[in-house]
Amino acid sequence: MTTILVVDDDQDFAASLGDLISDQGFDVTLAFNGEDALSAYEQQAFDLVFMDRKMPRMDGIACILELRKRYPDVRVVMVT
């Protein structure tokens, strides 16, 4: 099954997007900030990441850069 990580500090939006994706048969994990996204990716390599750009503490750009440094093959879709 295809695994997708949804990262957004707006928990309602993340849950809604996660539900839409899950309804299509994908396995979805939610993270609400960049640090949690990095921790989730350490636990499991995802097939795709939907990443919010503006988040407190670690924004989406910084998180993507760190993910790419650690996991060069990561696939990310930026959501703004």
C-alpha positions as CSV (number, residue, x, y, z in Angstrom):
1,M,0.0,0.0,0.0
2,T,1.2,3.5,-0.8
3,T,2.1,5.5,2.3
4,I,1.6,9.3,2.5
5,L,2.7,11.7,5.1
6,V,0.6,14.9,5.5
7,V,2.4,17.8,7.3
8,D,0.5,20.9,8.3
9,D,0.2,22.9,11.5
10,D,-3.5,23.5,10.7
11,Q,-4.7,20.3,12.3
12,D,-8.2,20.5,10.7
13,F,-6.8,21.0,7.2
14,A,-4.3,18.1,7.7
15,A,-7.1,15.8,8.9
16,S,-9.4,16.8,6.0
17,L,-6.6,16.3,3.5
18,G,-5.7,13.0,5.2
19,D,-9.3,11.8,5.0
20,L,-9.5,12.7,1.3
21,I,-6.3,10.8,0.5
22,S,-7.3,7.8,2.8
23,D,-10.6,7.5,1.0
24,Q,-8.7,6.8,-2.1
25,G,-7.1,3.8,-0.5
26,F,-3.8,5.2,0.6
27,D,-2.2,4.8,4.1
28,V,-2.0,8.3,5.6
29,T,0.0,9.5,8.6
30,L,-0.4,13.1,9.9
31,A,2.3,15.4,11.4
32,F,1.6,18.9,12.6
33,N,5.1,20.4,12.5
34,G,8.5,19.9,10.8
35,E,10.0,18.1,13.8
36,D,7.2,15.6,14.0
37,A,7.5,15.0,10.2
38,L,11.2,14.2,10.6
39,S,10.4,11.8,13.5
40,A,7.7,10.2,11.5
41,Y,10.0,9.7,8.5
42,E,12.6,8.1,10.7
43,Q,10.0,5.5,11.8
44,Q,8.9,4.8,8.2
45,A,9.9,5.9,4.7
46,F,6.9,7.3,3.0
47,D,6.1,7.1,-0.7
48,L,5.0,10.8,-0.8
49,V,4.9,13.8,1.6
50,F,2.5,16.7,1.4
51,M,4.2,19.6,3.2
52,D,2.8,22.9,4.3
53,R,5.2,25.8,3.7
54,K,4.4,28.0,6.6
55,M,4.6,26.4,10.0
56,P,6.0,27.6,13.4
57,R,9.4,26.4,14.6
58,M,10.5,24.6,11.5
59,D,8.9,25.7,8.3
60,G,8.2,23.4,5.3
61,I,11.3,24.6,3.4
62,A,13.6,23.8,6.3
63,C,11.9,20.4,6.8
64,I,12.2,19.5,3.1
65,L,15.9,20.5,3.1
66,E,16.5,18.3,6.1
67,L,14.5,15.4,4.7
68,R,16.5,15.6,1.4
69,K,19.8,15.7,3.3
70,R,18.8,12.5,5.2
71,Y,16.7,10.8,2.5
72,P,17.7,12.0,-1.0
73,D,14.9,10.1,-2.7
74,V,12.1,11.7,-0.7
75,R,9.2,12.9,-2.8
76,V,7.5,16.1,-1.6
77,V,4.5,18.1,-2.8
78,M,4.5,21.6,-1.3
79,V,1.1,22.8,-0.1
80,T,0.5,26.5,0.7
